[in-house]
Amino acid sequence: MTNKNKRFTLRASDELATKLEKKAQRLGVSKNALILFTLEKELNNEQKKK
């Protein structure tokens, strides 16, 4: 069984994109890494609620 990479596009307001960029720079990571980390955290929180 193979696992194919999935791609998606995130559309965000300019304000949110700027906040993400600043936070990613402060942490020394890419915006994509920050988004994926945040998404994973949210999904884990949802799983814990169930």
N, C-alpha and C positions, 0 to 999 in steps of 0.2 A: 504494500500500500504506500503510495507516495503522498507527500504533503506539499501542495503547491503554494507558492507565496501569493498572498492576496494583496491587492492594491486598492486604496480608496483615497478620495479627495475630501479634505476638510475645508468647508467654506466658513469663514469667520469674519466678523466685523473688523475694520481697521484697528479699532481700539483693542479688541481682544488679541489680534495678531501682534500688535505692538507690545502688549503686556507679556505675551508668551515669549517673544523675542528677547525682551529685557531680562525676564526670569531665566531663560535658557542661558543667556550670556553670563549672568551672575553665577549660575551653577556650573558653567563650563561644559554644557552639553548641547546637543542639537535640539532644534524645536521638535523634530519628530520624536526623539528620545523622550523629551518631556511630555509630549502628548500621549505617547504610548504608556509611559509610567503612570500618568494621571488616569488614563482609561482603565488600565489594569487595576489600579487602586479602587476605582469606582465599581468595577465589576465584582471585585472581591467583597466590597461592602454590601452590594446587593445580594450576593450569595449568602453572606452571614445573616442577613435579615430574614431569609426564607426558612 
